[in-house]
Amino acid sequence: MLGVVLWADHADHRAVIWCEDQGELAYYAAAQSAAQGNVGLDVGDLIEFDMRRVRNCRLAAKVQRLGRGYARDLPKALRANAANPAATATQGQKRPAAKKSKTVDNIVPFVRPSGG
């Protein structure tokens, strides 16, 4: 699965990840993935990972960084969208009120970088 790092703790090697399936967030802890070594993640990094569910949590394993700083402004965009859900987070345009859809706007274009 692809994802973008929303939050990262360098000291504890942990991260929270926005997933391409737009489902629940995934959590990464290097201690749970010790076999792969330390993957230093930063906010906005585009990553690829294996996802597994443990109880009610989605956990990321076998993390590989595909792009550094790919969506660095994503946390800010999500906060802006939460504060003003009538506007799209990336463009600030109003969503059409008359058109109801079961899909949610994908504010991150999950595209695998070329050349990697």
N, C-alpha and C positions, 0 to 999 in steps of 0.2 A: 504494500500500500504506500502511497505517497502522502506526505504531510508537511506542514510548516510549523516550525517551533514558535509557540506563543510566549513561552516563559522558560528561562533556563537558569539553573543554579550551578555555577562553575565549581564552587567548593564541594558540593555534594554530588555533582555529576547527575543531576536530575533535570527533567524537562517535561513540559506540557505541550501536546501536539494537536493542531487542528488537522483533521483527516480529510482526504479527498472525497470520501463517501458522505461528508457533511453530517455524519452521525456524532456520537458522543466523542469527547476528547480522549486522547490516548496519553498515557503516562510512561515516561522512560526513567529508569533508574539504573545507573551503571552497575550497581551492586547486584541487581537481578540479572544482568547480562555480562557477568564478569569474564566469561570465556571470550568475548569479542574484544576486550580491551577498552580503553577509555576513548570515547568519541566526544570530543569537545564541541558542544552545540551552542549556538547563539540564536537569539531572537531573529526570526525571519529566514533562517536556514531552510532550504527545501531538502527533505530527507526521504529515503525509501526505507521501509522497515517491514518486518513481519509482525502481525498483530495477533495477540491471543487474549482471550477473556478469562479472567480469574475472578470468581464471584461476580460482582457487579462492576468490575473495572476492566478497561481495555488497556493492555500493556504492550509497549513497543519493544521489540527485540531485533537483533541483527540489524542495527541502525547503520545506514550509510548516508553520508552527506552528498547530495547531488549539486547543490548550489548554495554558496554562502551569501546571506543577505537577500535572498530571492524575493521575500515579501516582508521586508523590515518594518513596514508601516501597518501590518495586519492587526496587531493588538490595538493600535490607535483607531483603526477603521472599525473594529468590532465595538470598541467603547463608544465611538460616535454613533454607530448604528443602534446600539442599545439605548442611548440617550434620545435618539430621534429615529424610531423605526419607520417613519413615513418616508425617510430619505435613504437611498442606497448608500452604503458605506464608502464605495469607491468613487462615485461620481456626484453624490449630493443631489441626485435628481429624484423627484417624487415618483413613487410607484403608482401606477394607475389604480384608482380606488374601485372602479367598476369591474376590473378583471381580477377574479379570484383564481388562484392556482394552488395546487397542492405542493408544488415545488417551491423551494426557497432559493433566492438569488445566490449564485455561486460567486462570492466576492473574491475568490482566489482562483485564477486560471491555472489549474494543476497541469502543467505541461513539462514534460521531461526535457531538460536542457540538451541542446544538440552538442555533439562533439564529446560526449562523455560516456 
